[in-house]
Amino acid sequence: MPRLIDLRRPVVLASALSAACGGLGGVPPDQLPIVKGADGREYRLMERGAYKAFYDRWGRLQRIEYDSDGDGRADRIAHHDGTRLPHLIEVDEDFDGSTDRWEDYDAEGTLVRVGVSRRGGSPDLWNVLGPGGQARRRDYDDDGDGRVDRSELLGEGQRLRLEVDADRDGRPDRWQDWRKGRLVSEELDTDGDGRADRRLLYGPDGVVQSLRPLESDAAR
């Protein structure tokens, strides 16, 4: 089971970072020191205590780093790439030096997606948020190839539908309908054409009650 994520507590840093670094809209003074980043590019650096703001040569904000525990390593990195608000914030929640939470924001600064890594490394579970910050979908990359293998559609925290790419070809081939935490039916694509051709119906005990061909398949 993936670890629980408190989606009501997004790590929103833009306001604090803006205040600490003198605002995100202005061009940094020419006297700011030039440093070389880990990517080999040169930046103008503004430091304000635990905050570091990196600008490009034209004065456009690229990212802001925040070292909340003072260990010399940034545990919050807000990626701006020239925009006023961050589009991505990387978070090291356990302060081990590695990112374990990724937050995607839209152009208005609203948190729209939260990713975590269940195995360490790149994110392999994404919580897609709807109005009010509630998760409306979860996307899983179970084999670590960077592509979604399972998607859960949610309603009021309950699983409503599950789409599975069982053969890892980039397309779903199993579609499950759930009601009140119980699997009630499942459609299968058994011939790999991208369309369901079989339907399974499940009883209250989770046992298959029937297996039926879909009408479109039976007519061929």
Secondary structure, DSSP 8 states (H G I E B T S, - for coil): ------TTS----HHHHHHHTT-SSS---TTS-EEE-TTS-EEEEEEETTEEEEE-TTS-EEEEEE-TT-SSS-SEEEE-TTSSS-SEEEE-TT-SSS--EEEEE-TTS-EEEEEE-SSSSS--EEEEE-GGG-EEEEEE-SSSSSS--EEEEEETTEEEEEEE-TT-SSS--EEEEEETTEEEEEEE-SSSSSS--EEEEE-TTS-EEEEEE-HHHHT-
